[in-house]
């Protein structure tokens, strides 16, 4: 008799995802923080992979470069496709590694929703919180 196994899903992570939109130093003059805010609003508002709840905040690095921290959960529990990030944030490229992330930001599964939500509001910048 063959051994019975149970399998659900496709092995992809599910849950809340977090990330950052960043501007690489070579692109700072071409992109503005207003473009970043517009991009995150479009990414989290798209309907290809509908978002159930989300939050984002604009912050600044020690070098005064703008960046956006975000957290979201989709209706399906999966992630927003990379091509959607690339559509609205043109410098997003997950195949080009930069530091702890990639060109244009980073994206990962959240370990602690509470801790990450507390982290993203630390700078007190502008943002939208629809997490509740």
For each residue, the residues with C-beta under 8 A, 3 or more apart:
1:
2:
3:
4:
5:
6:
7:
8:
9: 12 14
10:
11:
12: 9 78 79
13: 78 79 109
14: 9 76 77 78
15: 73 77 109 110
16: 71 72 73 109 110 113 116
17: 71 72 73 79 80 107 108 109 110
18: 69 70 71 72 107 108 109 110 116 120
19: 69 70 101 105 106 107 108
20: 67 68 69 70 101 105 106
21: 36 39 40 67 68 70 89 92 104 105
22: 65 67 101 104 105 106
23: 27 28 31 36 65 66 67 91
24: 27 28 91 98 103 104
25: 28 65
26:
27: 23 24 30 31 91
28: 23 24 25 31 65
29:
30: 27
31: 23 27 28 35 36 91
32: 35 36 66
33: 36 37 58 66
34: 37 38
35: 31 32 38 39
36: 21 23 31 32 33 39 40 58 66 67 68 89
37: 33 34 40 41 58 68 126
38: 34 35 41 42 88
39: 21 35 36 42 43 88 89
40: 21 36 37 43 44 56 68 70 89
41: 37 38 44 45 128
42: 38 39 45 46 88
43: 39 40 46 80 84 85 88 89
44: 40 41 51 54 56 70 72 80
45: 41 42 51
46: 42 43 49 50 51 80 84 88
47: 50
48: 81 84
49: 46 74 75 76 78 79 80 81 84
50: 46 47 74 75 76
51: 44 45 46 54 72 73 74 75 80
52: 73 74 75
53: 72 73 130 131 132
54: 44 51 70 71 72 73 128 130 131
55: 70 71 72 117 120 127 128 129 130 131
56: 40 44 68 69 70 71 120 127 128
57: 68 69 70 120 121 123 125 126 127 129
58: 33 36 37 66 67 68 123 125 126 127
59: 66 67 68 69 120 122 123 125
60: 64 65 66 67 123 125
61: 64 65 67
62:
63:
64: 60 61
65: 22 23 25 28 60 61
66: 23 32 33 36 58 59 60
67: 20 21 22 23 36 58 59 60 61 105
68: 20 21 36 37 40 56 57 58 59 127
69: 18 19 20 56 57 59 119 120
70: 18 19 20 21 40 44 54 55 56 57 120
71: 16 17 18 54 55 56 110 113 116 117 120 131
72: 16 17 18 44 51 53 54 55 80
73: 15 16 17 51 52 53 54 77
74: 49 50 51 52 77 78 79 80
75: 49 50 51 52
76: 14 49 50
77: 14 15 73 74
78: 12 13 14 49 74
79: 12 13 17 49 74 107
80: 17 43 44 46 49 51 72 74 84 85
81: 48 49 84 85
82: 85 86 92 94 107
83: 86 87
84: 43 46 48 49 80 81 87 88
85: 43 80 81 82 88 89 92 104 105 107
86: 82 83 89 90 92 93
87: 83 84
88: 38 39 42 43 46 84 85
89: 21 36 39 40 43 85 86 92 104 105
90: 86
91: 23 24 27 31 103 104
92: 21 82 85 86 89 102 103 104 105
93: 86 96 102 103 104
94: 82 102 107
95: 102
96: 93 102 103
97: 101 102
98: 24 101 102 103
99:
100: 106
101: 19 20 22 97 98 105 106 107
102: 92 93 94 95 96 97 98 105 106
103: 24 91 92 93 96 98
104: 21 22 24 85 89 91 92 93
105: 19 20 21 22 67 85 89 92 101 102
106: 19 20 22 100 101 102
107: 17 18 19 79 82 85 94 101
108: 17 18 19
109: 13 15 16 17 18
110: 15 16 17 18 71 113 116
111: 115 116
112: 115 116
113: 16 71 110 116 117 131
114: 117 118
115: 111 112 118 119
116: 16 18 71 110 111 112 113 119 120
117: 55 71 113 114 120 121 129 131
118: 114 115 121 122
119: 69 115 116 122
120: 18 55 56 57 59 69 70 71 116 117 127
121: 57 117 118 124 127 129
122: 59 118 119
123: 57 58 59 60
124: 121
125: 57 58 59 60
126: 37 57 58
127: 55 56 57 58 68 120 121
128: 41 54 55 56
129: 55 57 117 121 132
130: 53 54 55
131: 53 54 55 71 113 117
132: 53 129
